[in-house]
């Protein structure tokens, strides 16, 4: 499954690195790409291994609330 989120609090390359690091913490994420210029996060994941709620919670734990596009 592919999901796109708005991330209004993302504003620099370090934010991108933090958010893309979620891939290392959650099994089932197949691809993750963040853009601070677009303030957007795209995530492709296997729903059998990880849920959207887990992805959102992981981002929020880093201080980045996600808003579904």
N, C-alpha and C positions, 0 to 999 in steps of 0.2 A: 504494500500500500504506500502511496505517496501523499504527504500532507505538507501544506505550506502555512507558515505562521508569520504574522507581523511581530516584530520585536522592537518596540519603540525605545527601549532603554539601551540598545546596542549602538555604540558610537565610535568604536575604534578597532584596529586589528587585534588587540588583546582580547576584546569581547568575542570576536570571531573564533579565536583559538580556544577560549573557554567553552563556548557553545559546541564547537566541533568536537571537543574532547568528550562530550557525552557518549559518542560512539564507543569509546574505550570502556565505559562504565555499564552500558546496557547491551546485552546480547540481543541480536535480532535486528540491529540497525545495519542496513545494507549500504546506505549512502547518506551523508549529511553535508550540507553546504550552507554557509552563512554569508551574508553580505551586510556589512555595516552601512554602506552607502544606501542600499535599498531598505535597510532595517528589516531584513527578511531571513527566515530560516526554512530550508527545504529538507525534509527528511523522508527517506524511503526505508521502510521497515517491514519485517515479517510479523504479522499480527499474532501468529502462533507463539512467538517468543517474547514480544514486548508490546505493551499497549500504548495508545496515544496518551493516556493519563500518566503513565510512567515517564514518558518523554517530557511532558509538560512539567511534572513534578521535579525532574532532574534539572530542567532549565530554571525553574523557580528557585530551587535550592542554591543555584549559582547567582541569583539576584536578577534573573531575566524573565519576567512574566511574558507568556506567549499568548497571542490572540489569533484564533483561527481565521484564516483568510476566507 
